[in-house]
Amino acid sequence: MIYIDNKDCLDQSENFAIEEFALRHLDENETYIMFYRMHPTVIVGKNQNTLAEINQDYIEAHQVQVLRRLSGGGAVYNDEGNISFSIITKDDGESFHNFERFTKPVMDALITLGVDAKLSGRNDIEVAGKKISGNAQFATKGRLYSHGTLMFDVNLENVEKALHVNPLKLQAKGVKSVRSRVTNIREHLREDMDIAAFKQVLLESIFKTTDIPVYTFTDQDRAKIAQIRRERYQNWDWNYGKSPKFNVKGEQKFPGGLVEIRLQVEKGKITMAQIFGDFFATGNIADVEQKLLGLAYTKDAILAFFDNLDIPRYFGKVTKAELETLFFR
């Protein structure tokens, strides 16, 4: 096994790119392990509807990064207090879904620290009935990785705030996250330590030595990692546009009249728009419906749309601020 040292990079788009590079391009007969932390980030599973998993107002107000991973499973919130592990290895045909194989070295290390860690259900690690780790896997072309969170000292209040979906009438398809009771590993340690010391204990326990072999990236490696990062993890189409089809409905009685909107969104863009109401206007509302088609379903795109729309012509005395609440609440 060889350790991939990411120098404690806190940009998860780069960490994911490193992980994918190792999966696809490093020695297929070797096993690699990496650890990564990150700035506040919500990570959604490959088959999830991004907008159905996040509290968009909170995400925007607190500049939380949102990324889609290659593996399945549910959405998670991570920050600098979480450390994730990823084991990249050959797919022997028996290891996919075998989470015990990949979590056991981590659980053994936790037990040496006084943490009574147990594998629970399909892919979680728990302590005293509370979740400290969720795990997921991805396989391709004879290789796989199994990665998981380790909630060492995460701001637990922000977990619910970032993942709680506001009461938008959104009927979404795709895998939904199951909210779990969680706890931090730090609360269960026999002796307190910081996250850097915790990571070192994990490394030495897994390698069973202090002399840990480290992979050295070449310039060509770094160029490929940058390409993967740019083309996938910094790409809106991947993080949002891969979401399954969903519908949005908003209805509100304003001083200027009742307005109801119905949207269908596919691959992150509006493919159907209907607007109803008893507001008084001179323009043909079908023009607005047509202009909405193909628009990315993001707050920035919707705000820009209304900035360039003659609202009094189409909605009478209904204001821009009021209309915006129908699209995002």
Secondary structure, DSSP 4 states (H G I P E B T S, - for coil): -EEE--TT---HHHHHHHHHHHHHHS-TTS-EEEEE--SSEEEE-TTS-HHHHS-HHHHHHTT-EEEE-SS-S--EEE-TTB-EEEEEEE--SS-TT-HHHHHHHHHHHHHHTT--EEEETTTEEEETTEEEEEEEEEEETTEEEEEE--BSS--HHHHHHHHPPPS-EEEE-SPPPPP--B--GGGG-SS---HHHHHHHHHHHHHTSS---B----HHHHHHHHHHIIIIIT-HIIIIITSPPEEEEEEEEETTEEEEEEEEEETTEEEEEEEEE----SS-HHHHHHHHTT-B-SHHHHHHHHHTS-HHHHHTT--HHHHHHHH--
